[in-house]
Amino acid sequence: MTNFDRQFQKKHKILFLISRFLDGGIDTVLTEYLTHLSDISHYEVTLAVGIGMGELEVYRNKIPKSVHIVYFVEDGYLTKYPKLRAYHRLPSYKKFFDETLLNPVRRQMIKRRLNKLAAGYDVVIDFDCCFYTYLKDIKTRKLVWYHFSFEQTMRQNERRMRRIAAKLEYYDKIVTISESMCEEGRRIFPWLKDKLIVIYNPKNQQHLLQQAEEKPDNELIEKPFLLAVERLEESQKDITTLLKAYKLYREKYGHTESLYLIGKGNSESQLRETAQQLGIGEQVFFLGFIANPFPWMKACRMLVHSARFEGLPTVLIEGLMLDKLIVASDCPTGPREILAGGKAGMLVPAGDSDAFAQAMHEAMTDVDLQQKLKENIKAQQAVFSFETIEKQFAQIV
């Protein structure tokens, strides 16, 4: 028996941490991990959520019953403003009240309860990199997942990024979700070099294919359409460029498919107005949040993804698993690695609507290109399978 085998003779207790459990990409990836690991006999898995978000926790019912779930803050009054802030803007005086009076109470509750809880686990995983201020004195092995481009975050808020980087030293390992992201971290924060590693976000292809077979009660799915699945938030995403490209796709290249957008966010009203101004308001459909987007992804003619920056966009991995033609922004970080440098999907310069429209046209009309893309998609699927990623995960926990 090897040392690796011996260490798993007993249950390995893992505590996942997430600040809020909502409907974003990080939450989706976490749900995948929890679902997969709960089926492995030598793991005992707990999810601890910083602030309970009630009805906003749309993926809660997807977490296996064998995963124990705890909340650090559940009190209705202490969760009221975080719930409102999740999708609505609060008046300044309410933000001030919440941050000045209520947030210190929440922080004390989280710190006290986390210290007590973590002692009973073999490893603590901070999955959204929000617990660094609480973990410094915890002796349990500590891992953190970082989901965004270090370089882009530095551009947006250098002070905050440097503060986080200083706290990252508290962790035993820092998991980045793409090679380019890891390289950024090693270059910008060389003192973290030995702690930075890469583990791609995994997907269970069989489970995904099963979900894709569900039939939505919506006649729009029967019509020819292109599909984007992403948060409608223009500070990171770039749906505006996609809308401009779609206008060219119709007017310059003569295509007639509609464009469906699955997702929600603060920029939705702005994007609806942009679609109207571009004269494509009747062809662009905002479908809102859909808990199971996979039937729509399976049915679409093409998956499109436009962003200013990413971490590792899960929707592109899901597109690979469903054998879809994909056109995506070649933004930092993730799309280039997911799509094998453009071999498993079309990559275009971020913010370039003309190049995006041309790539969409070529992907839809060039039969030889389609065949090459589909051959490479098959090879790329294995990179993001749980069979590959589970081995890497086991080594670090």
C-alpha positions as CSV (number, residue, x, y, z in Angstrom):
1,M,0.0,0.0,0.0
2,T,1.4,3.4,-1.0
3,N,1.5,6.5,1.3
4,F,-1.2,8.0,-1.0
5,D,-3.5,5.0,-0.4
6,R,-2.9,5.1,3.4
7,Q,-3.8,8.7,3.7
8,F,-7.3,7.9,2.4
9,Q,-8.0,4.9,4.6
10,K,-9.9,7.4,6.8
11,K,-12.4,10.1,5.9
12,H,-10.7,13.3,4.7
13,K,-12.8,16.2,6.1
14,I,-13.0,19.2,3.8
15,L,-14.5,22.5,4.6
16,F,-15.4,24.7,1.7
17,L,-16.0,28.4,2.3
18,I,-18.0,30.9,0.2
19,S,-19.0,34.4,1.2
20,R,-22.4,34.2,-0.5
21,F,-24.0,31.4,-2.5
22,L,-25.7,33.0,-5.5
23,D,-26.0,32.2,-9.2
24,G,-22.6,33.3,-10.6
25,G,-19.8,31.3,-12.3
26,I,-17.9,30.7,-9.0
27,D,-21.1,29.3,-7.4
28,T,-21.6,27.0,-10.4
29,V,-18.1,25.6,-10.2
30,L,-18.4,25.1,-6.5
31,T,-21.6,23.2,-7.0
32,E,-19.8,20.9,-9.5
33,Y,-17.0,20.2,-6.9
34,L,-19.5,19.5,-4.1
35,T,-21.5,17.2,-6.3
36,H,-18.5,15.2,-7.5
37,L,-16.7,15.0,-4.2
38,S,-19.8,13.9,-2.3
39,D,-19.7,10.7,-4.3
40,I,-16.1,9.8,-3.3
41,S,-16.1,7.7,-0.1
42,H,-12.9,9.0,1.4
43,Y,-14.2,12.6,1.5
44,E,-16.5,14.2,4.0
45,V,-17.6,17.5,2.7
46,T,-19.1,20.6,4.4
47,L,-20.0,23.9,2.8
48,A,-19.9,27.0,5.1
49,V,-21.6,30.1,3.7
50,G,-20.7,33.5,5.1
51,I,-24.1,35.2,4.8
52,G,-27.3,33.4,4.1
53,M,-29.1,34.8,1.0
54,G,-32.4,32.9,1.3
55,E,-34.4,32.7,-1.9
56,L,-31.4,34.1,-3.9
57,E,-29.6,30.8,-3.4
58,V,-30.9,29.3,-6.6
59,Y,-28.4,26.4,-6.7
60,R,-29.1,25.3,-3.2
61,N,-31.3,22.4,-4.3
62,K,-28.4,21.1,-6.5
63,I,-26.1,20.4,-3.6
64,P,-26.2,16.7,-2.6
65,K,-27.9,15.9,0.7
66,S,-24.7,14.3,1.9
67,V,-23.0,17.7,1.9
68,H,-23.4,19.4,5.3
69,I,-24.3,23.1,5.0
70,V,-23.8,25.7,7.7
71,Y,-24.2,29.5,7.7
72,F,-22.2,31.9,9.8
73,V,-24.8,34.7,9.5
74,E,-28.5,33.8,9.2
75,D,-30.2,36.5,11.2
76,G,-32.9,38.2,9.1
77,Y,-31.8,41.8,10.0
78,L,-28.1,41.1,9.4
79,T,-28.9,39.6,6.0
80,K,-31.4,42.1,4.8
81,Y,-29.0,44.6,3.2
82,P,-26.7,42.0,1.6
83,K,-29.7,40.5,-0.1
84,L,-30.8,43.9,-1.4
85,R,-27.3,44.8,-2.5
86,A,-27.0,41.5,-4.5
87,Y,-29.1,42.8,-7.4
88,H,-30.2,46.3,-6.4
89,R,-28.5,49.6,-5.7
90,L,-28.9,50.9,-2.2
91,P,-29.2,54.6,-1.3
92,S,-25.9,55.9,0.2
93,Y,-27.3,56.3,3.7
94,K,-28.4,52.7,3.8
95,K,-25.0,51.5,2.6
96,F,-23.3,53.7,5.3
97,F,-25.6,52.2,8.0
98,D,-24.9,48.7,6.8
99,E,-21.2,49.1,6.5
100,T,-20.7,51.1,9.7
101,L,-23.0,49.4,12.1
102,L,-24.0,45.9,10.8
103,N,-20.9,44.8,8.9
104,P,-18.7,44.8,12.1
105,V,-21.3,42.6,13.8
106,R,-21.3,40.1,10.8
107,R,-17.5,40.0,10.7
108,Q,-17.3,39.2,14.4
109,M,-19.8,36.4,14.0
110,I,-18.0,34.9,11.0
111,K,-14.6,35.0,12.7
112,R,-15.9,33.4,15.9
113,R,-17.8,30.7,14.2
114,L,-15.2,29.9,11.6
115,N,-12.4,29.6,14.2
116,K,-14.6,27.1,16.1
117,L,-15.6,25.2,12.9
118,A,-12.3,24.9,11.1
119,A,-10.6,23.0,14.0
120,G,-12.6,19.9,13.1
121,Y,-11.4,19.7,9.5
122,D,-8.3,18.4,7.7
123,V,-8.4,21.2,5.1
124,V,-10.2,24.5,4.7
125,I,-10.8,25.8,1.1
126,D,-11.6,29.5,0.7
127,F,-13.4,29.1,-2.7
128,D,-14.1,32.8,-3.5
129,C,-11.0,34.3,-1.8
130,C,-13.1,36.3,0.7
131,F,-12.0,34.8,4.1
132,Y,-8.3,35.8,4.2
133,T,-8.8,38.2,7.1
134,Y,-10.3,35.4,9.2
135,L,-7.8,32.6,8.4
136,K,-4.5,34.0,9.5
137,D,-4.4,32.3,12.9
138,I,-6.2,29.1,11.9
139,K,-3.7,26.1,12.0
140,T,-5.7,23.8,9.7
141,R,-4.3,23.4,6.2
142,K,-5.6,26.3,4.1
143,L,-6.2,26.5,0.4
144,V,-7.7,29.3,-1.7
145,W,-9.1,29.4,-5.2
146,Y,-8.5,32.7,-7.1
147,H,-10.8,33.1,-10.1
148,F,-9.8,36.3,-11.8
149,S,-6.9,37.9,-13.8
150,F,-4.4,39.4,-11.3
151,E,-3.3,41.9,-14.0
152,Q,-6.8,43.1,-14.7
153,T,-7.7,43.4,-11.1
154,M,-4.5,45.5,-10.5
155,R,-5.7,47.9,-13.3
156,Q,-9.1,48.2,-11.7
157,N,-8.1,48.6,-8.1
158,E,-4.3,48.3,-7.4
159,R,-4.6,49.0,-3.7
160,R,-7.2,46.2,-3.1
161,M,-5.2,43.7,-5.2
162,R,-2.0,44.4,-3.3
163,R,-3.9,44.1,0.0
164,I,-5.3,40.7,-1.1
165,A,-1.9,39.6,-2.3
166,A,-0.4,40.3,1.1
167,K,-3.1,38.1,2.8
168,L,-2.6,35.3,0.3
169,E,0.6,34.4,2.2
170,Y,-1.7,32.9,4.9
171,Y,-2.6,30.0,2.6
172,D,-0.6,26.8,2.0
173,K,-1.6,26.8,-1.7
174,I,-3.1,29.4,-4.0
175,V,-5.1,27.7,-6.8
176,T,-5.5,29.7,-10.0
177,I,-7.8,28.4,-12.7
178,S,-5.7,29.0,-15.8
179,E,-2.1,28.9,-16.8
180,S,-2.0,32.5,-17.9
181,M,-3.5,33.6,-14.6
182,C,-0.9,31.7,-12.7
183,E,1.9,33.3,-14.8
184,E,0.5,36.7,-14.0
185,G,0.5,36.0,-10.3
186,R,4.1,34.7,-10.3
187,R,5.3,37.8,-12.3
188,I,3.4,40.4,-10.3
189,F,3.8,38.8,-6.8
190,P,7.1,36.8,-7.0
191,W,7.0,36.1,-3.3
192,L,3.9,33.9,-3.9
193,K,5.6,31.9,-6.7
194,D,6.0,28.6,-4.8
195,K,2.4,28.7,-3.6
196,L,0.7,29.3,-6.9
197,I,-0.6,26.3,-8.8
198,V,-3.2,25.7,-11.6
199,I,-6.3,23.5,-11.4
200,Y,-8.9,24.0,-14.2
201,N,-12.6,24.2,-13.4
202,P,-13.9,20.7,-14.0
203,K,-17.2,19.6,-15.6
204,N,-19.0,16.3,-15.4
205,Q,-19.9,15.8,-19.1
206,Q,-22.4,12.9,-18.5
207,H,-24.3,14.9,-15.9
208,L,-24.3,17.9,-18.2
209,L,-25.6,15.9,-21.2
210,Q,-28.4,14.5,-19.0
211,Q,-29.5,18.1,-18.0
212,A,-29.4,19.1,-21.7
213,E,-32.1,16.6,-22.4
214,E,-34.7,18.5,-20.3
215,K,-37.3,20.3,-22.5
216,P,-38.0,23.9,-21.6
217,D,-41.6,25.1,-21.9
218,N,-40.7,27.9,-24.2
219,E,-41.3,27.9,-28.0
220,L,-38.3,30.1,-28.6
221,I,-36.1,27.1,-28.3
222,E,-37.5,25.7,-31.5
223,K,-36.3,28.6,-33.6
224,P,-32.8,29.1,-35.0
225,F,-30.7,31.2,-32.6
226,L,-27.2,32.1,-31.4
227,L,-26.7,32.1,-27.6
228,A,-24.7,34.0,-25.0
229,V,-24.8,32.8,-21.4
230,E,-23.2,35.3,-19.1
231,R,-23.8,37.9,-16.4
232,L,-25.2,41.2,-17.8
233,E,-22.5,43.3,-16.2
234,E,-20.5,45.5,-18.5
235,S,-17.7,46.2,-16.0
236,Q,-16.4,42.7,-16.8
237,K,-18.5,41.4,-19.6
238,D,-18.8,43.1,-23.0
239,I,-22.2,42.4,-24.4
240,T,-22.2,45.8,-26.1
241,T,-19.5,44.5,-28.5
242,L,-21.5,41.3,-29.1
243,L,-24.6,43.3,-30.0
244,K,-22.7,45.4,-32.5
245,A,-21.2,42.3,-34.0
246,Y,-24.6,40.7,-34.2
247,K,-25.9,43.7,-36.1
248,L,-23.1,43.2,-38.6
249,Y,-23.6,39.5,-38.7
250,R,-27.2,40.1,-39.9
251,E,-26.7,43.2,-42.1
252,K,-23.2,42.6,-43.7
253,Y,-23.3,38.8,-43.9
254,G,-27.1,38.2,-44.3
255,H,-27.7,35.8,-41.4
256,T,-31.2,35.6,-39.8
257,E,-30.8,33.7,-36.5
258,S,-32.0,35.5,-33.4
259,L,-29.6,36.2,-30.5
260,Y,-30.7,34.9,-27.1
261,L,-29.0,36.2,-23.9
262,I,-29.3,34.1,-20.7
263,G,-28.3,35.9,-17.6
264,K,-29.1,38.9,-15.5
265,G,-27.2,41.9,-14.0
266,N,-27.1,45.6,-13.5
267,S,-26.4,46.4,-17.1
268,E,-29.6,44.8,-18.5
269,S,-31.6,48.0,-19.1
270,Q,-28.6,49.6,-20.7
271,L,-28.1,46.6,-23.0
272,R,-31.8,46.5,-24.0
273,E,-31.5,50.2,-24.9
274,T,-28.4,49.5,-27.0
275,A,-30.1,46.8,-28.9
276,Q,-33.0,49.1,-29.7
277,Q,-30.6,51.9,-30.8
278,L,-28.8,49.4,-33.1
279,G,-32.0,48.4,-34.7
280,I,-31.9,44.8,-33.5
281,G,-34.3,45.0,-30.6
282,E,-36.8,42.7,-32.3
283,Q,-34.1,40.0,-32.9
284,V,-32.4,40.0,-29.5
285,F,-34.2,38.2,-26.6
286,F,-33.2,38.7,-23.0
287,L,-34.3,35.4,-21.3
288,G,-33.1,36.3,-17.8
289,F,-31.6,33.8,-15.4
290,I,-32.2,30.1,-16.3
291,A,-31.1,27.5,-13.7
292,N,-30.6,24.9,-16.4
293,P,-29.3,26.6,-19.5
294,F,-28.0,23.4,-21.1
295,P,-31.0,22.6,-23.3
296,W,-30.7,26.0,-24.8
297,M,-26.9,25.5,-25.2
298,K,-27.5,22.2,-26.9
299,A,-30.2,23.7,-29.3
300,C,-28.3,26.8,-30.3
301,R,-26.5,27.1,-33.7
302,M,-23.5,28.7,-32.0
303,L,-22.3,29.8,-28.6
304,V,-20.9,33.3,-28.4
305,H,-19.1,34.9,-25.5
306,S,-17.9,38.5,-25.3
307,A,-15.9,39.8,-22.2
308,R,-13.3,42.4,-21.2
309,F,-11.6,39.9,-18.9
310,E,-12.3,36.6,-17.3
311,G,-11.0,34.0,-15.0
312,L,-11.9,30.7,-16.7
313,P,-15.4,31.1,-18.2
314,T,-17.3,28.0,-17.3
315,V,-19.8,28.5,-20.1
316,L,-17.1,27.9,-22.7
317,I,-16.1,24.6,-21.0
318,E,-19.8,23.6,-21.0
319,G,-19.9,24.5,-24.7
320,L,-17.0,22.1,-25.3
321,M,-18.8,19.3,-23.5
322,L,-21.8,19.9,-25.7
323,D,-19.7,19.9,-28.9
324,K,-20.8,23.4,-29.8
325,L,-19.3,25.8,-32.3
326,I,-17.9,28.7,-30.2
327,V,-16.8,32.3,-30.9
328,A,-15.3,34.1,-28.0
329,S,-13.3,37.2,-27.0
330,D,-9.6,36.5,-26.7
331,C,-9.6,38.4,-23.4
332,P,-7.4,37.7,-20.3
333,T,-7.7,35.1,-18.9
334,G,-9.1,31.7,-19.9
335,P,-10.8,31.6,-23.3
336,R,-7.5,31.0,-25.2
337,E,-6.6,28.0,-22.9
338,I,-10.2,26.6,-23.0
339,L,-10.3,26.8,-26.8
340,A,-6.8,25.4,-27.3
341,G,-5.5,28.6,-28.8
342,G,-8.3,28.9,-31.3
343,K,-8.2,25.2,-32.4
344,A,-11.4,24.3,-30.6
345,G,-13.3,27.5,-31.1
346,M,-12.9,30.9,-32.8
347,L,-11.0,33.6,-30.9
348,V,-11.3,37.3,-31.7
349,P,-9.6,40.4,-30.2
350,A,-11.6,41.7,-27.2
351,G,-13.8,44.7,-28.1
352,D,-13.5,44.2,-31.9
353,S,-17.1,43.9,-33.2
354,D,-16.0,43.6,-36.9
355,A,-13.7,40.7,-36.2
356,F,-16.4,39.0,-34.0
357,A,-19.0,39.3,-36.8
358,Q,-16.6,37.9,-39.3
359,A,-15.7,34.9,-37.1
360,M,-19.3,34.2,-36.5
361,H,-19.9,34.2,-40.2
362,E,-17.0,31.9,-40.9
363,A,-17.9,29.5,-38.2
364,M,-21.4,29.2,-39.6
365,T,-20.5,28.8,-43.3
366,D,-17.0,27.2,-43.6
367,V,-17.6,23.4,-43.5
368,D,-13.9,22.5,-43.4
369,L,-13.4,24.9,-40.5
370,Q,-16.3,23.4,-38.7
371,Q,-14.9,19.9,-39.1
372,K,-11.5,21.0,-37.7
373,L,-13.0,22.7,-34.8
374,K,-15.2,19.7,-33.9
375,E,-12.2,17.4,-34.0
376,N,-10.2,19.6,-31.6
377,I,-13.2,20.0,-29.3
378,K,-13.2,16.2,-28.7
379,A,-9.6,16.3,-27.7
380,Q,-10.0,19.3,-25.5
381,Q,-12.9,17.9,-23.5
382,A,-10.6,15.5,-21.5
383,V,-8.6,18.5,-20.2
384,F,-11.6,19.7,-18.1
385,S,-12.9,16.3,-17.0
386,F,-13.2,15.3,-13.3
387,E,-11.0,12.3,-14.1
388,T,-8.1,14.6,-14.9
389,I,-8.8,17.3,-12.2
390,E,-9.6,15.0,-9.3
391,K,-6.0,13.7,-9.2
392,Q,-4.7,17.2,-9.0
393,F,-7.2,18.1,-6.3
394,A,-6.3,15.0,-4.2
395,Q,-2.6,15.9,-4.2
396,I,-3.2,19.4,-2.7
397,V,-5.7,18.4,0.0
